[in-house]
Amino acid sequence: MNIAKLINSSVRVSSPPPGSVNVRVGKKVMGPGGNWVPCATKVEGGVYYSSLFEVGPGRRQVCAADLCLPCADEALSRAIELASCAAA
């Protein structure tokens, strides 16, 4: 399953940058598109990205790098929306 196809094509998805840290983790969002955990990822410069990781063996975290946010709570809120889209 390709997360880039599940999320609006205007969202650029990539691996989290080196040195980034997950600072907020939301509840798992489950659906026919998989089980996704939203999180806020702090990156260099003190900004945050919305990230997701799919639950399961061999899965990895992806980061919506199209928008830097100033607050972890905003990034987590957006990640929850993205997880809902991915799980749908």
DAZI-V846664 format. One record per residue. N is the residue number from 1. RES is the residue in one small letter. PSI is psi in whole degrees, 0 to 359 (999 if undefined). OMEGA is omega as a letter, one per 30 degrees, with the letter a starting at -180 (* if undefined). Layout:
# DAZI-V846664
n->(N N)
res->(RES RES)
psi->(PSI PSI)
omega->(OMEGA OMEGA)
This chain:
# DAZI-V846664
n->(1 2 3 4 5 6 7 8 9 10 11 12 13 14 15 16 17 18 19 20 21 22 23 24 25 26 27 28 29 30 31 32 33 34 35 36 37 38 39 40 41 42 43 44 45 46 47 48 49 50 51 52 53 54 55 56 57 58 59 60 61 62 63 64 65 66 67 68 69 70 71 72 73 74 75 76 77 78 79 80 81 82 83 84 85 86 87 88)
res->(m n i a k l i n s s v r v s s p p p g s v n v r v g k k v m g p g g n w v p c a t k v e g g v y y s s l f e v g p g r r q v c a a d l c l p c a d e a l s r a i e l a s c a a a)
psi->(134 112 326 328 333 329 148 135 347 348 122 123 134 179 150 145 151 138 357 157 133 122 342 137 130 181 148 136 121 145 183 340 6 180 122 139 119 149 159 129 122 131 172 142 0 22 170 147 152 132 161 150 141 136 131 161 138 5 156 169 143 154 132 92 15 345 120 133 148 352 137 323 321 317 320 319 316 321 324 318 316 321 322 319 317 323 339 999)
omega->(a a a l a a l a l l l a l l l l l l l a l a l l l l l l a l a l l l a l l l l a l a l a l l a l l a l l a a l a l l l a l a l a a a l l a a l a l a l l l l l l l l l l a a a *)
